[in-house]
């Protein structure tokens, strides 16, 4: 991956695209996309995730609104880029190259790292610009709670157009951990996801509460298994603690620990943290303190 990302960074620079530019990344989730993310950052640029599931008009809007200097994509998705005059690079045309070292990029704390667009569910989508300093602060601030390290195996189970992926991808890479991209079909199949977690010995799993409810139904339909999971982290939606009772009854609340986090794209993924214990699952009267 390092050689591939170096090649991508060098290719951008050779085409006059350097520090401060925004590069659209229109690719299916996977190792190829991770290499492109790294290459964009190594060139001193910022990446703009453009989800393949987006309609063509939204893709065009995002690229124009963000002022993207170029797009990195895959052959199978090339036709989705209809922005007139847009410079387009195809990943298969940039093979890994050992020994090809790009010029140093710009990773100063205030430098732009990525731009992620909101869903637009409450109005027009807007791009949120996040700096390198924001991302490193996120992990520095939470280090004592999670103790992520090189032994962790992260399941990347969210689209890179959803900011939960920032937590998954950079949580692994900044600590020397291992990434396990979860194919879209596997994300949609709780049974297959369960087998992937067991096979790859995943230690860090991030889930929206609605996705975990589906996973839990598949879990309860089978015999208990010995997971390597160390943390299950919830985010993206409100979590009803009571829905976790079947999991806690089967596996307890210690290994893995269950953590509820909340935040919005504008404040870099997470703003709150709560470790969930079995006490949180006890129904309380409205007049009782939490």
KAUR-V687232 format. One line per field, one symbol per residue. psi: psi as a letter, one per 20 degrees, with the letter a starting at -180 (. if undefined). A space follows every 50 residues. Layout:
psi=???
This chain:
psi=hghghgggghgghhjjobpiqppqonqqqahghggggggghhijrqqopn phiqqhhhgggggghikphrppaqgiihiiojppjppppphiinqqopio oqqpaokqhiqpgrppqrhjhjbpqqpppprghgghhghghjghhhlqai iqoponjqqiipihhgggghhghijjappnpoqghhhiohghgghggggi lphoppqqhhhhggghghgiirqqrnqjphpppqrhrppohhiighghhg iajgnqqpppqqrrhhkmfqiqpppprhhiippqqhjqq.
